[in-house]
Amino acid sequence: MKKFSSGRWRLCSWYVFWLGVILLGSFLGAWQWDRADSKQAAAMARANAPALVNPKTLPAQGAELTLNGEYIAESTFFLDNRIVEGRLGVAVLTPLKDQFGHLWLIQRGFVETGTSREPPEVSTPTHPVSLTGEWQEANDDGLLFGPNLEGVRLQRMSLAPWQGVIPAFRYQGWVHADTGDGVFLPWWEANVMPASRHLGYAFQWWGLSLAALITMWLGGRYLYQGRTHNNKGMNNGS
């Protein structure tokens, strides 16, 4: 069996490496393009989400909800390490029982605490309340180092701390209240990367693939010519 020369190995290795780069860039570009389509669809769905009053069915993501009911003040927890206008504090999380007896988790807004680690003191209405806010489905986004629950503070939004403490929530998610009784300073905004940014990433990856293709062709041509020149020299020398 005829063995590969070092020049042939070098040429094959060159093409294999750059073909891998081309395929990777093409795949990542297609992936970002698909994400752009998904984000555009999600943004349109959120923009067209309805405004609901005391809903009895699962709200659409981004729906504006108006709820009437009573807070369960003793089951309040706090979302830790929120920063609003340079101030350090927490977001107040309190369950609410609506007029049908269904439980909703309400993110009631920002309260400044500074660097104190003492349990925050907040006032909660004891009378029936009405509030309005945006519905967000539960998710596991965000990095988490260590346990999520530390005393009465949460490092990331979750329904888990209330399990076994109160009856189950009606739906898996929470309401980010911005107006109403017992609502503090609104701070939350939906973190939605625009589709245009994903399209930009897609074209960057495809640009990388094109650059890799050109590099592969030029470098391969150079290596091939060098290998041919060396073979001619060896033949002439023999």
N, C-alpha and C positions, 0 to 999 in steps of 0.2 A: 504494500500500500504506500502510495506516495505521501511523504510527510509535508506538512505546511512549513514554508519558510517563515523566518521572523517577520519579513515584510508583509507576507500574506496575513499572518496573525494580527499584525498591527492594523492592517486595513480592515479586517473583519471586526476587530474590537472597536475601531473607530465608528463603523456603521452601526454596530449594535448599541453602543452608548448613545449616539445621537438619535437613533430611532426611538430609544426609550424616552429621551427628553421630548421628542415630538409627540409621541403617544400620550405622555403624561400631560403636556400642555394642552393637547386637544381634548383630553378627557376632562380636565379641570375647567376649561373654557365652556364645554358643553354643560358641565354641572352648574356653573355660575349662571349660564343662560336659563337653565331650568329653574334655578332659584329666583331669578328675576321674574319669570312667569308666575311662580308661586306667590312672591311678594306683591306683585301687581294685583293678583286675584284677591289676596288677603286685604290689601289696602282698599280695593273696591268694595269688598264685603263689609269692611269696617265702616266705610263712608256711608254705606247704604243700610247699616244696622238700624233697626227700629227703635223708637222710644216706647217703653212699656211701663205700665203702672201695675204694681203688685202681680207680676206674672205667675202663672201656674204651670208653665212649661219651661224647659231649658232655654235661657236667652241666647241669642246669637252673640258671638264674640264682638265686643265693642258696643253692644246695645246700651242705650241710656235707660237706666232703671229708676223708677220712683217707688220707694218702699215705705209702707206705713207699719209701725209696730213698736216694740219695746226692746231697748238694749238689755243685755244680760251683763251688767257691769262687772260682776265678780269674776267673770271669765275673760277679762281683758288681758291681752298680751301686747308686746311692743316689738315692732320691727326696728332693729338696732342700726346705729351708724348711718342715719340719714343726714345729708348736708343740704341745707336750703339757704341760699344767699350768704354763704360762708358760715352759717350757724350749724352747730352740731346738735343732733337730737334724735328723736325716734318718731315712728309712725304708730298711731294708736289703732289697735285691732280689737274690735269688740263684736261678738255675735249679736244678731238682732232677730227676734221672733216676730214674723209678720202677722197680719191679722188672720191668716189661715193656720197659724201654728207652725209654719215652716221656718227653719233657721237659715240665716244668711250671714256670712262673715263680712263685716264692714271695715274697710280701711278708712279711718276717720280723719286722716290728715296728720300734719307735722306738729310736734311739740318740741320746743328747744329744751335741752337738758344740760348742755355743756359737756364737760368731761366726767361728770358725776356718774358713778355706777349704781347709785341707790335706785330702788324701784321708782319710776316716775309717778308723780301724783297728778291725776287728771280728773276733771269733773265729768260725770255722765248723767244725762237727764234720767229721772226715774219715771217720768210721765210718758204717754204715747208720743212717738216722734214721727216725723216725715222727712225723708232725705232723698237726694238724687245723686247718682253717680254712674260711672261706666263699669260694665261687667267685663271681667277678665277671667278666662278659663284657667284652672290650675295648671302649672307647668313646673318643670325642674330646671329652668334656666338659671345660669349664674354659678360661679365657683363657690365651693363651700369647704372650708378648712376646719376640721373638728366638728363637734356636735352642733346641731342647729339650734337647740334650745339651751339657753343659759339663764336659769332662774325664770324671770318673766320676759326675757328678751329672745327674739328670734333673729338669726342671722340671714334667713331667707324666708320668703313667704311660703307657708305650708299650712295645711289643715290638720296635720298630725297632732299638735299640742292639745287640741280639743277632743281627740278621740278618747272615749271613756269618761270624759268630764261632763259633757253635755250630749244630748241626742245628736244623731248625725245631721250634718248640713244637708239642705235640700239638693244642692248641686255642687259639683267639684269646681270651685272657683270663688271669687270674691268681688265685692263692689268697691271701687275707688270713689268714695263720696266726695263731692266738691261743694255741695250746698245742703243746708238743712240743719235740723236740731242736733247738737252734739258734734258738729263737724268743725275741725280745726283748720289750719292753713293747708290748702291743697298743694301738693308737690308732685304728684305722679303724672307722668306722661308716657303714652305707649311708645316703646322703643322699637320702631319699625324702620329698618334700613330701606331707603328708597330703591325701587327696581333699577333705576338708572345706575346706581353704584355697582350693582351686580353685573349689569351689562358692561360697565367699564372694566371690571375685573375679567369678564369673559374675553373681551378684546385684548386685554393685556396678556392673558395666557395664550390666546391664538397668535398674538404677535411674537411671543416667545417661541412658539412652535415654528413659525415662519422663519425666524432668525436661526433657529436650530437647523431647519432644513437647508438654508443657504450655507450655514457653516459646515454641515455634513457634506454637502455637495462640493464646496470649494476645498475643504480639507481632504476629502476622499480623492478628489482629482489630483491634488498635490502628492498625496501618498502613493497613488497609483503610478503617476509619472516618475516618482522617485524610485519605486520598485522596478518599473520597466527599465529605467536608466541603469540601475544596479545590475539587473539581469543581463543587459547588453554588455556592460563592462566585464562581467564574469565570463560571458561567452567569448568576447574578444581576447580576454586574457588566457583562455584555454586554447 
